[in-house]
Amino acid sequence: MSFQKMTTNTKLILLRQDFKNSAEVISAMSGLAKEQGLVNDAYLPAILEREEKFPTGLELPICIAIPHIDTGVNRSFVSIATLENPVSFYNMDGSGTQVKARIVFVFGIMDPKDQLAILRKFAASFADKEKIQPLLDAEKESELISILNELLDEMLVIEEI
């Protein structure tokens, strides 16, 4: 499986956050990407609209959400938030049920052809609670990135900021 690696750094990580709803989480994380020039003004409205039409909640031993889009992306990236209190996202299976996400991964993917491979890699990597629990337990942003990169077979480009 070959696809473009995704950039991340400690300024794209939010640990143990508390948000009211999915739009608030996505907005905060998108703002981090915008501050770094990874996305432009088109990104936030596009990803919020896409989340409404094509939900990204995944029912796993520890539920996650993976909002993503290629619109408004200047460079492929991933931003991660761990949540103190779960936030509801609609299930990506189209059932209309809600998933109480504890970890949210917001992606900007430059090449739409890479999207499915990246999403499959994330879903497969997090099917096991023992693998994802250390992300929730991480006390430092750098620790979370290191754990995640190992889980994803080194698919991240980690920038020092």
N, C-alpha and C positions, 0 to 999 in steps of 0.2 A: 504494500500500500504506500503510494508515494503522493505527498501533497506538500504544499508550502508550510513551513514551520510558522508558528504563531509567536509573536512578541508578547512578553509580559515583563513586569518589574514590580518592585515593592509598592510603588505609588498607584498601582492598579488593583491592589488588594485591600479589602475591607474586612477586618476580623471582628467577629462577635457583635454585629450590628443589629439594630432594631428598626425595622421599617413597618409602615402601616399596610402597604399593599404592593403588588407586583410592579405597578407603574412607578412607584416611588423608588424601589430598588433599581429598576432598569434606568431610570433618570439619573440617579446618583452615580451609577457605574459608567453610564455614557458620558457624564460630565467629567469623570476622571480621564477617560480616553480623549475627550475633546481638549482638555487642558494640555495634553501632550501632543496634540496635532495628529492623533491617529484617526480621527473622524472629523467630518465637517458638519455644518448646520443641518444637512439633510438626514443625518443618521438617526437622531432621537425620534423625530416623528415617524420615520420609516420603520424603526424597530418596534415602537409601540403599536403601530398599526398592524404589523406582521404578527405580533404576539396575540392580538385580538382575533385575527383570522386563522392563524396556525399556531396554537398554543404549544408550549415547550416544556411543560411539567413532565417529569419522569418518575413513575412509581417504582422506587427501588428500596432496598432495606433502609437506606437513608435517602429520602427524596431530594431530588435536585431539579433545577430548571436551567435550560440552556438557550435563552433568547439569543438570536443571531440574525444577521442580515449582511448583504454585500453593499447595499446602498449607502453612499456617504462615507465609505471606508477609504482612508488614505494608505493604511498599512494593516495587514492581518494582525490581530491581537486577541488576547483573552484577558478579561477582568474578572476577579473572583470575590464573592462576598460570602462569609459564613454568618449565619443568623442566630441570634440569641433565641428569638421566637420565630417559629416557622411562618412563612408567608404563602398564601394560596396562589397557585398558578393552575390554570386548566391543564388537564392531562393531554399530552401530545397524541394519545391514541384516538382522539376525536370522540370519546365517550361523553364529553360534557361534564365529567367528574372533576373534582378539584384535588390537587396534590399539595400537601403541606411541605414546601421546599425548605430545607435547612441550609443548602448551599446553592448559590446562583452563579452561573458562569455566563457572562455576556461576551459574545464573540463579534468581531468584525472580520469578515472573511473576504479577501480581495477577489479570489477566483471562485465563482459559484460552483464550479465543478468539484472543488475540494470539500464543499459543505457536507455532503453525505458521508464521506470517509471520516472526516473529523468528528461528526456527530456519532457515528458508529463506534469510533475509538473511545470516545467519552463514555457512552452507554456501556460498552463492554468492560471498561476499566472500573466502573463503579457498581457492578452487579453484586459485589461482595462487601458486606458491611465492614469487615475487618480492614478492607483497603481504603474505604472512604472515611471511617471514624478518625484517623489521624489528621485529616484535613480540618475537621471540626475542633480537634484538640490543639491545633497549632497555636502557639503563643506569639509567634513573630511572623511577619509577612514573608520573610526569606525562608523560614522553615516550611510554610505552606507551599511556596513555589518549588522548593526542593522535593518535597513529598509528591506533589502533583507531577513534576517532570519525570520522576522515576516511574510513577504509575502509567504515564503516557508514553513510555519508551523514548524519552528525550525529545519529544516533539515541540518543545518550547525553546524559544530564543530568549534568554534571560538577560535583560539590560541592567546595568548598574546605574542607579540614579541617586 
